[in-house]
Amino acid sequence: MFQKLGQKFRYFMYGRYGSDKLGQFLLIVGVVLCLLSSFSKLYFLGLLAYVPLIYAIFRMYSRNIAKRQRENQKFLQVIHRFRDREHSYFACPRCRQKVRVPKGKGQIIIRCPSCGERFSKKT
């Protein structure tokens, strides 16, 4: 019985995106908001908790795999920036390319690798 159910679920999930880091993060945020709303008098948090939960489920069952992968990649880039304590990130004033430079170097002149524009920033 369970093998047949597992086979049907695998067939249903074929061609769908499934789970990734962004989906896991959304599920955790939704559960934390549910717990906060149950332990406090802030009942609107319970309603707000449905937003990340529904979006996580939507992402798992989505057939637009390329779009979900781009969303996950953007999420991972943002998370990496929060964890990266050794570098600062600046946008080139000409082409808006993100440039990573080491922190703690004082006033430096940065050359954009994309367009060659030079600009000065304090790290």
Backbone as numpy.savetxt, mean C-alpha at the origin, in Angstrom:
# Nx Ny Nz CAx CAy CAz Cx Cy Cz
-15.97 -35.06 0.53 -16.80 -33.87 0.53 -15.93 -32.62 0.53
-14.90 -32.59 1.41 -14.05 -31.39 1.49 -13.19 -31.24 0.24
-12.81 -32.35 -0.38 -12.03 -32.26 -1.61 -12.85 -31.65 -2.73
-14.11 -32.03 -2.79 -14.99 -31.48 -3.81 -15.22 -29.99 -3.58
-15.39 -29.60 -2.32 -15.57 -28.19 -1.98 -14.30 -27.38 -2.30
-13.14 -27.97 -1.97 -11.87 -27.32 -2.28 -11.67 -27.15 -3.78
-12.05 -28.15 -4.55 -11.95 -28.07 -6.00 -12.86 -26.98 -6.56
-14.06 -26.86 -6.03 -14.98 -25.81 -6.48 -14.44 -24.42 -6.14
-13.83 -24.29 -4.96 -13.26 -23.01 -4.57 -12.06 -22.65 -5.46
-11.22 -23.63 -5.78 -10.09 -23.39 -6.68 -10.58 -22.97 -8.06
-11.62 -23.61 -8.53 -12.19 -23.24 -9.83 -12.76 -21.83 -9.79
-13.42 -21.48 -8.69 -13.98 -20.14 -8.54 -12.88 -19.08 -8.51
-11.77 -19.37 -7.84 -10.69 -18.40 -7.70 -9.77 -18.33 -8.93
-9.92 -19.23 -9.86 -9.08 -19.22 -11.05 -9.27 -17.91 -11.81
-8.17 -17.21 -12.07 -8.23 -15.93 -12.79 -8.53 -14.75 -11.91
-8.61 -14.95 -10.61 -8.85 -13.85 -9.68 -7.56 -13.50 -8.98
-7.50 -12.32 -8.39 -6.24 -11.80 -7.85 -5.78 -12.50 -6.59
-6.62 -12.67 -5.61 -6.21 -13.31 -4.36 -5.70 -12.30 -3.35
-4.85 -12.75 -2.45 -4.39 -11.92 -1.34 -2.98 -11.39 -1.60
-2.68 -10.23 -1.03 -1.34 -9.65 -1.08 -1.14 -8.79 0.17
-0.04 -8.06 0.23 0.28 -7.26 1.42 -0.74 -6.15 1.66
-1.20 -5.49 0.62 -2.19 -4.43 0.79 -3.51 -5.01 1.30
-3.90 -6.16 0.77 -5.12 -6.80 1.24 -5.03 -7.21 2.70
-3.87 -7.74 3.09 -3.68 -8.12 4.48 -3.71 -6.89 5.39
-3.09 -5.80 4.94 -3.11 -4.56 5.72 -4.53 -4.04 5.88
-5.32 -4.07 4.81 -6.70 -3.60 4.89 -7.53 -4.46 5.85
-7.32 -5.77 5.82 -8.05 -6.65 6.73 -7.67 -6.35 8.19
-6.38 -6.13 8.45 -5.94 -5.82 9.81 -6.54 -4.50 10.28
-6.53 -3.49 9.41 -7.10 -2.18 9.77 -8.59 -2.33 10.06
-9.30 -3.10 9.25 -10.72 -3.31 9.48 -11.00 -4.01 10.80
-10.22 -5.02 11.12 -10.42 -5.74 12.38 -10.09 -4.85 13.58
-9.02 -4.07 13.47 -8.65 -3.15 14.56 -9.74 -2.11 14.78
-10.29 -1.57 13.70 -11.38 -0.60 13.85 -12.62 -1.24 14.48
-12.90 -2.49 14.12 -14.03 -3.20 14.75 -13.80 -3.37 16.25
-12.58 -3.75 16.61 -12.27 -3.93 18.03 -12.34 -2.60 18.79
-11.82 -1.54 18.19 -11.87 -0.23 18.84 -13.31 0.23 19.04
-14.15 -0.02 18.05 -15.55 0.41 18.18 -16.29 -0.41 19.23
-15.90 -1.68 19.42 -16.60 -2.49 20.41 -16.14 -2.16 21.83
-14.91 -1.66 22.00 -14.41 -1.33 23.33 -14.60 0.13 23.71
-15.06 0.93 22.78 -15.26 2.35 23.08 -16.69 2.75 22.73
-16.99 3.99 23.00 -18.32 4.51 22.70 -18.40 5.09 21.30
-17.33 4.95 20.53 -17.29 5.49 19.17 -17.86 4.47 18.19
-19.17 4.46 18.04 -19.84 3.45 17.23 -19.64 3.66 15.74
-19.31 4.89 15.33 -19.09 5.14 13.91 -17.85 4.40 13.41
-16.94 4.03 14.32 -15.77 3.25 13.91 -16.19 1.87 13.39
-17.27 1.34 13.94 -17.78 0.06 13.46 -18.25 0.15 12.02
-18.91 1.25 11.69 -19.34 1.46 10.31 -18.15 1.75 9.41
-17.20 2.51 9.93 -16.00 2.84 9.17 -15.14 1.60 8.92
-15.24 0.61 9.78 -14.45 -0.62 9.64 -14.87 -1.41 8.41
-16.10 -1.24 7.97 -16.56 -1.98 6.80 -15.87 -1.54 5.52
-15.41 -0.30 5.45 -14.79 0.21 4.23 -13.53 -0.58 3.87
-12.52 -0.69 4.77 -11.35 -1.48 4.37 -11.64 -2.97 4.21
-12.59 -3.49 4.99 -12.92 -4.91 4.86 -13.55 -5.22 3.51
-14.49 -4.41 3.09 -15.15 -4.62 1.80 -14.17 -4.43 0.65
-13.30 -3.41 0.78 -12.32 -3.17 -0.28 -11.31 -4.33 -0.38
-10.92 -4.89 0.76 -10.00 -6.03 0.74 -10.64 -7.23 0.06
-11.90 -7.48 0.35 -12.60 -8.60 -0.28 -12.78 -8.35 -1.78
-13.11 -7.10 -2.13 -13.23 -6.74 -3.55 -11.92 -6.99 -4.29
-10.79 -6.62 -3.67 -9.48 -6.81 -4.30 -9.17 -8.30 -4.47
-9.53 -9.11 -3.48 -9.24 -10.55 -3.57 -9.99 -11.21 -4.72
-11.22 -10.81 -4.95 -12.04 -11.45 -5.97 -11.97 -10.75 -7.32
-11.16 -9.71 -7.43 -11.06 -8.95 -8.66 -10.38 -9.76 -9.75
-10.82 -9.55 -10.99 -10.19 -10.20 -12.14 -9.21 -9.26 -12.85
-9.17 -8.00 -12.42 -8.24 -7.04 -13.01 -6.90 -7.14 -12.27
-6.14 -8.14 -12.61 -4.92 -8.48 -11.88 -3.86 -7.40 -12.03
-3.72 -6.83 -13.21 -2.69 -5.81 -13.44 -2.92 -4.58 -12.56
-4.16 -4.16 -12.46 -4.47 -2.98 -11.63 -4.21 -3.26 -10.15
-4.60 -4.45 -9.68 -4.36 -4.81 -8.28 -2.87 -4.89 -7.98
-2.07 -5.38 -8.94 -0.63 -5.45 -8.73 -0.03 -4.05 -8.65
-0.52 -3.12 -9.47 -0.02 -1.73 -9.40 -0.37 -1.11 -8.06
-1.59 -1.35 -7.57 -1.98 -0.82 -6.26 -1.08 -1.37 -5.16
-0.80 -2.65 -5.20 0.05 -3.27 -4.20 1.47 -2.73 -4.28
1.97 -2.52 -5.49 3.32 -1.98 -5.66 3.43 -0.58 -5.08
2.43 0.27 -5.32 2.42 1.62 -4.74 2.39 1.55 -3.22
1.59 0.66 -2.67 1.51 0.49 -1.23 2.87 0.07 -0.66
3.53 -0.87 -1.31 4.83 -1.33 -0.83 5.88 -0.22 -0.91
5.79 0.65 -1.93 6.72 1.78 -2.02 6.51 2.75 -0.87
5.26 3.03 -0.53 4.96 3.95 0.57 5.44 3.36 1.89
5.20 2.08 2.11 5.65 1.43 3.33 7.17 1.45 3.42
7.84 1.24 2.29 9.31 1.26 2.29 9.83 2.64 2.69
9.17 3.69 2.27 9.60 5.04 2.63 9.46 5.30 4.11
8.41 4.76 4.72 8.24 4.93 6.17 9.31 4.16 6.94
9.72 3.02 6.41 10.71 2.20 7.10 12.14 2.66 6.82
12.36 3.40 5.74 13.70 3.82 5.33 14.09 5.06 6.13
14.87 4.87 7.18 15.29 5.98 8.05 16.64 6.55 7.64
17.29 5.97 6.66 18.61 6.42 6.25 18.58 7.35 5.05
17.43 7.52 4.41 17.35 8.32 3.20 16.19 9.30 3.27
16.33 10.40 2.53 15.25 11.37 2.33 14.83 11.28 0.87
13.59 11.61 0.59 13.06 11.56 -0.76 12.60 12.94 -1.17
13.02 13.38 -2.34 12.64 14.68 -2.87 12.14 14.50 -4.29
11.25 15.41 -4.73 10.76 15.40 -6.10 11.53 16.43 -6.90
11.94 16.05 -8.08 12.64 16.98 -8.98 11.67 18.09 -9.37
12.10 19.36 -9.29 11.19 20.45 -9.63 10.81 20.49 -11.11
11.62 19.90 -11.97 11.33 19.94 -13.40 10.45 18.79 -13.85
10.86 17.54 -13.54 10.14 16.38 -14.08 9.35 15.60 -13.03
9.43 15.96 -11.77 8.70 15.32 -10.67 9.18 13.91 -10.37
10.34 13.53 -10.87 10.95 12.23 -10.57 11.35 12.21 -9.09
11.06 11.12 -8.39 11.45 10.98 -6.99 12.94 10.63 -6.92
13.67 11.38 -6.07 15.10 11.18 -5.92 15.38 10.84 -4.46
16.16 9.79 -4.24 16.50 9.35 -2.88 17.93 9.80 -2.58
18.10 10.48 -1.44 19.43 10.94 -1.03 19.66 10.56 0.43
20.93 10.38 0.84 21.20 10.01 2.24 20.88 11.15 3.19
20.37 10.79 4.38 20.06 11.78 5.41 21.32 12.23 6.13
21.25 13.42 6.72 22.32 13.90 7.59 23.52 14.48 6.86
23.39 14.85 5.61 24.50 15.41 4.85 24.46 16.94 4.80
23.44 17.56 5.40 23.34 19.01 5.39 22.78 19.51 4.07
23.20 20.70 3.66 22.74 21.30 2.41 23.52 20.65 1.26
22.81 20.00 0.32 23.47 19.34 -0.79 22.82 19.74 -2.10
23.56 19.59 -3.17 23.02 19.81 -4.51 22.71 18.43 -5.10
21.48 18.27 -5.51 20.99 16.99 -6.02 20.84 17.09 -7.53
21.35 16.09 -8.24 21.17 16.03 -9.69 20.14 14.95 -9.99
19.10 15.32 -10.71 18.05 14.37 -11.07 18.60 13.38 -12.09
18.48 12.08 -11.84 19.01 11.09 -12.79 18.20 11.02 -14.08
16.97 11.52 -14.05 16.11 11.42 -15.21 16.34 12.56 -16.21
16.32 13.81 -15.70 16.41 14.96 -16.61 17.71 15.75 -16.45
18.48 15.49 -15.41 19.75 16.20 -15.21 19.63 17.51 -14.47
18.43 17.89 -14.08 18.21 19.15 -13.33 18.95 19.10 -11.99
19.56 20.22 -11.62 20.26 20.32 -10.34 19.45 21.24 -9.43
19.25 20.79 -8.18 18.54 21.60 -7.20 19.13 21.33 -5.83
18.95 22.31 -4.94 19.57 22.25 -3.63 18.51 21.97 -2.58
18.84 21.03 -1.68 17.94 20.68 -0.57 18.78 20.40 0.67
18.15 20.52 1.83 18.79 20.19 3.09 18.28 18.81 3.53
19.23 17.91 3.85 18.83 16.56 4.28 18.93 16.41 5.77
